[in-house]
Amino acid sequence: MAEILVLVDHVDGEVKKVTLELLTLANRLGEAAAVWVGPGYESAKDKLGEYGAGKVYVAADEELTSYVVAPKATLLAQLVSERSPAAVFVAATAEGKEIAGRLAVKTGSGVLTDVVDVTDGFVAEHSIFGGGIISHARVKTGTPIIAVRPNSVAPEAGAATPAEEQVTVALSDADKAAKVVEKVVQEKGERPDLTEAAIVVSGGRGVGGAENFSIIEGLADSLGGAVGASRAATDAGWYPHSFQVGQTGKTVSPQLYIAVGISGAIQHRAGMQTSKTIVAINKDPEAPIFELVDFGIVGDLFQVAPQLTEEITKRK
């Protein structure tokens, strides 16, 4: 089977969940070959093998992570030239999409971003216009470079003992044009990262104020999920903008998405409509969100959400 390169998204050796999703997808279509950039590989190799990486190209030179984005694209371009893979998969994060674009230019290939699934022949599926349309596209030129949206694929273990191959790459002056001068570790709470969480509970205009977001947080914590917010809530200053879900915020695709007090404007739907199961709590039975949901509760969120939290807590 053809080799598919998967760029590993990691932080200091901690592999992000989206990489496991990419390995799963790659193994459905060919043979997954992970590409590791920077230090920390020793602590991550077992995880990569657990999720089916049959081979790992290890570029452990710390210099490759000392500059912004460009070295990773150069390394991938070298591997594409030398190994002729069937495709290259990256995460559709801000950095991943920039790498994909640069790689496409370097290799003269087509690129597809924000993909939610890939089928035989590397036909990519997109969910567009707020989920109103599903489109399919395929790269016609060069090696398909595909950026897959996090949480689009359920990770599946596929134990393998990866063959390791050390690789080096010579960086040009252009690759070194933007240097990383400082890294700041963001404080992490107990909740999972919003874009990687399997469960997300979001609050909207119906929450009524910043003080009431404790109801959203309580429900999310009872489920072990992340907290999100609509644009209306973040614009009002009720919750930080970094938690905004929507077209101008973050795109999420969890297994379970609970929209509390959110009307369901297309701007918000564009950021969450690929969620596997969607539940809405809204007192307005005509709210657009109910057109999208799997389960809808017409009721006062200040009564329904606390009762739901209480019931979940009882069953733990």
Secondary structure, DSSP 8 states (H G I E B T S, - for coil): --EEEEE--EETTEE-HHHHHHHHHHHHHSEEEEEEESS-GGGTHHHHHHTT-SEEEEE--GGGGSBSSHHHHHHHHHHHHHH--SEEEEE-SHHHHHHHHHHHHHHT--EEEEE-EEETTTEEEEEETTTTEEEEE---SSS-EEEE-TTSS---------EEEE------TGGGSSB----------SS--TTT-SEEEEE-GGG-SGGGHHHHHHHHHHHT-EEEE-HHHHHTTSS-GGGBBSTTSB----SEEEEES----HHHHTTTTT-SEEEEEES-TT-GGGGT-SEEEES-HHHHHHHHHHHHHHT-
